[in-house]
Structures are given as C-alpha cells and as structure tokens.
Amino acid sequence: MIVHDIQALQSPAHAGRGIGRYVLDLALTLDREHPGLVDAFAWNDALDPPAELDLFQGRTVAFGELRDAPVDLFHLTSPFEPLPIDDLLPPCSPRRLVATVYDLIPYRFADVYLRDPGASARYRARLGLLVSADAIVADSHAAAFELEELVGIPRHRVTVIGAGVDARFAPPTRSAAERLDALRRVLPSIRPGYVLVPVGMDWRKNAPGAIAAHAALPAELRERHQLVLQCAVTDGYAAWLVHLAREAGNADQLVVTGRLDDDDLVTLMQTAEVVCFPSYAEGFGLPVLEALHCGARVICSDTSSLPEIVRDPAARFDPWDVGSITTALTAALVDGAGAVLAPPPGGGHSWSATAAAVADVYRRLTTNTLIGSDSVSRGRMPA
C-alpha cells in the first residue's frame, strides 16, 4: 500500500501557493498519469479537511484511518509543517518513508529564522526525520546540495524531481489594453510599463532590496515604470513597505497588490514590462518559472536554485547588492539586454516529468531497490 501525503493543503503556512500548490499539482498528476500506483492520498485529521478533497474522487483517507494499516510506503511531502512532530505521520509503521525537501533556508540562515531555542530544536528534529528516511526527493539541485553540505545526507540518496507549471500560466491571448483594463478592476492605480516583483512577508524575499533598487533608477525611468509588489500582506506589513518607499523616495510609484486570485496573477505577469525576483534564497522559485511561461521578461537573483531556471547570467544579479539589482533592472527597462527570456524548448520543467521521477522512486523502494540503504551513508543527526 502506497500512501501520498497531502497535508500541506491544510496548512495555514503553505496552502494556496508555494508548497501547497506544489503538493496539489504533483499529487493530481501522479493520480492522473500513474493510475493505481498510489493507493490513497492522506490528509491530517488533526487539522480541518482540505477544500480540494473532491479533486481526488474518493481516493483520500484521513491519517486516523491508517492506524496500524499495512503501509508499504508513505511519502511525507511537507516535513516542516508547524505541527508537533508526532502529528506529521499517520499512526502506522510504514516499511518505507520518502520525504520531500524544498529547501533548508531556515537552517542556513538560522540567525534569522531559528533564534528561538524552541524553534531551533523543533527544526533539528525534522532534520533527524530526514536522516532516517529511506529516500528523499528534492525540488532542485540546490536543495540536494544543501542536504549534503548542511546535514551530511549523501547526494546519491536524493532524487531531484524539479517542478512544473499550471497550464493557466501561459502567454497572453488578449491585447495589452484588455489585460490592463482587467487589472484595473482590482488594482485601479496600475499603469502600463510596471516592474512586477513577486515577494512575500518573509525576510528572504528581499522586498526592501526591490524598493531600494527601484528608487535608485534614473528619475525619468523610475517615474515611467511603477514598482508593483505582488504579495498577500497584512495591513501592518503593507504600511511598512509604504514607509520604506517613502524614505527611499518612490512611494508615489509603489503598488502593493494584496492577495490576488490566479487569473489576476497570470494577467499581472503577462502584462509586466519586466518581472524582477530579488530573493536571497529559494528552494525552487516557482514564480520565476510561472512568469517565464507567461511570456514575461525576467531578471532574478544569482543564488540558490534560480540559476537552474534562468540560465542566462546576464539576466541575474547579486540580491545582496542594491546596485547590482538596479543595474540589471536598468538594462531590462532600457533595452532588454540579457533579460528577454523564454521557457526552455519543450517547456523544460513539467509536472509530468516530476511525477514520473517520483513514481520511479516509489517503484524502486517497493521492489526493495533502496537508495543508499546502508545506515552508514544516511547522514548525520543535526547538532
């Protein structure tokens, strides 16, 4: 019996986008393209049921229903959920455990994310769970290398599966004027020629760097190109962003979108003059891939997983250096040098390829062909 975890869909931290979207799209693709491989998609009955249960056509099961069940393989798709560690797994003893790792950003930047001793202890307990897993799948090569560098999990025990993009993220079929009219229904102050920056209420997304880099543009260029921060934010966080822009001198050109539905997000990406992604670190960088599939011109940080998506060095910058961001943004806005990008031939990344890689891991494990099964090579327990 193979059981695939979908509890990220219930998570206040991850549902809707990011990890939640990743988990949903991968699970649905596995179910559609590898019928019969997964016996059940499991949700955590310590939380409210996910809204997406109907998409699985009766093939879901609550963790509690798996008590003492003969599970051959359980895939824990979001091991860092903010739950007690004993609640992360169903009440059974699976013969094989697979875990997904998106990044180790909190561990790498522990002085930012793990300053509280309790949070640090909880995070290290999850790393111990990873060390004990029979196999790990990672969304990027950068995440795989982090596992080896920071936790000592050998590279051969990690399968890089990548990610895909929902079909809604595609080049525009409407005119620019029609798209702009649609956007003004939800963002009345938006103007053509804007710079779109997908951020979030997270230090690593580097919203202050985006504001400072835009403010450092030549005055004429800055006034011609609004800065649109696409982010679901609290009122307090939005007020802080406006305060930063006021101090930098570009508050009049700043738009903070708040939460948008997927259709509006697609239109926003399709209509941007350029999409700038200044994150300090990413596990995969799904918004970058989504923007590329929308036909947008993209510039991004030259860090973590992002060079795996944006191959052109001329379209990347140092996110720790505001001047580097400004230089790349100026080049993109003035003449597009090095910043006109498109998805790789054939789409490059796809959910079909990701699901096929996961299915291969399942088959190998359930036929006793373990990945790095010797205990010596599993890794080290975090200090």
Rosetta blueprint (number, residue, H / E / L):
1 M L
2 I E
3 V E
4 H E
5 D E
6 I L
7 Q H
8 A H
9 L H
10 Q H
11 S L
12 P L
13 A L
14 H L
15 A L
16 G L
17 R L
18 G L
19 I H
20 G H
21 R H
22 Y H
23 V H
24 L H
25 D H
26 L H
27 A H
28 L H
29 T H
30 L H
31 D H
32 R H
33 E H
34 H L
35 P L
36 G L
37 L L
38 V L
39 D L
40 A E
41 F E
42 A E
43 W E
44 N L
45 D L
46 A L
47 L L
48 D L
49 P L
50 P L
51 A L
52 E L
53 L H
54 D H
55 L H
56 F H
57 Q L
58 G L
59 R L
60 T E
61 V E
62 A E
63 F H
64 G H
65 E H
66 L H
67 R L
68 D L
69 A L
70 P L
71 V L
72 D L
73 L E
74 F E
75 H E
76 L E
77 T L
78 S L
79 P L
80 F L
81 E L
82 P L
83 L L
84 P L
85 I H
86 D H
87 D H
88 L L
89 L L
90 P L
91 P L
92 C L
93 S L
94 P L
95 R L
96 R E
97 L E
98 V E
99 A E
100 T E
101 V E
102 Y L
103 D L
104 L L
105 I H
106 P H
107 Y H
108 R H
109 F L
110 A H
111 D H
112 V H
113 Y H
114 L L
115 R L
116 D L
117 P H
118 G H
119 A H
120 S H
121 A H
122 R H
123 Y H
124 R H
125 A H
126 R H
127 L H
128 G H
129 L H
130 L H
131 V H
132 S H
133 A L
134 D L
135 A E
136 I E
137 V E
138 A E
139 D L
140 S L
141 H H
142 A H
143 A H
144 A H
145 F H
146 E H
147 L H
148 E H
149 E H
150 L H
151 V H
152 G L
153 I L
154 P L
155 R H
156 H H
157 R H
158 V E
159 T E
160 V E
161 I L
162 G L
163 A L
164 G L
165 V L
166 D L
167 A L
168 R L
169 F L
170 A L
171 P L
172 P L
173 T L
174 R L
175 S L
176 A H
177 A H
178 E H
179 R H
180 L H
181 D H
182 A H
183 L H
184 R H
185 R L
186 V L
187 L L
188 P L
189 S L
190 I L
191 R L
192 P L
193 G L
194 Y L
195 V E
196 L E
197 V E
198 P E
199 V L
200 G L
201 M L
202 D L
203 W H
204 R H
205 K H
206 N L
207 A H
208 P H
209 G H
210 A H
211 I H
212 A H
213 A H
214 H H
215 A H
216 A L
217 L L
218 P L
219 A H
220 E H
221 L H
222 R H
223 E H
224 R H
225 H L
226 Q L
227 L E
228 V E
229 L E
230 Q E
231 C L
232 A L
233 V L
234 T L
235 D H
236 G H
237 Y H
238 A H
239 A H
240 W H
241 L H
242 V H
243 H H
244 L H
245 A H
246 R H
247 E H
248 A H
249 G L
250 N L
251 A H
252 D H
253 Q H
254 L E
255 V E
256 V E
257 T L
258 G L
259 R L
260 L L
261 D L
262 D H
263 D H
264 D H
265 L H
266 V H
267 T H
268 L H
269 M H
270 Q H
271 T H
272 A L
273 E L
274 V E
275 V E
276 C E
277 F E
278 P L
279 S L
280 Y L
281 A L
282 E L
283 G L
284 F L
285 G L
286 L H
287 P H
288 V H
289 L H
290 E H
291 A H
292 L H
293 H H
294 C L
295 G L
296 A L
297 R L
298 V E
299 I E
300 C E
301 S E
302 D L
303 T L
304 S L
305 S L
306 L H
307 P H
308 E H
309 I L
310 V L
311 R L
312 D L
313 P H
314 A H
315 A H
316 R E
317 F E
318 D L
319 P L
320 W L
321 D L
322 V H
323 G H
324 S H
325 I H
326 T H
327 T H
328 A H
329 L H
330 T H
331 A H
332 A H
333 L H
334 V H
335 D L
336 G L
337 A L
338 G L
339 A L
340 V L
341 L L
342 A L
343 P L
344 P L
345 P H
346 G H
347 G H
348 G L
349 H L
350 S L
351 W H
352 S H
353 A H
354 T H
355 A H
356 A H
357 A H
358 V H
359 A H
360 D H
361 V H
362 Y H
363 R H
364 R H
365 L H
366 T H
367 T L
368 N L
369 T L
370 L L
371 I L
372 G L
373 S L
374 D L
375 S H
376 V H
377 S H
378 R L
379 G L
380 R L
381 M L
382 P L
383 A L
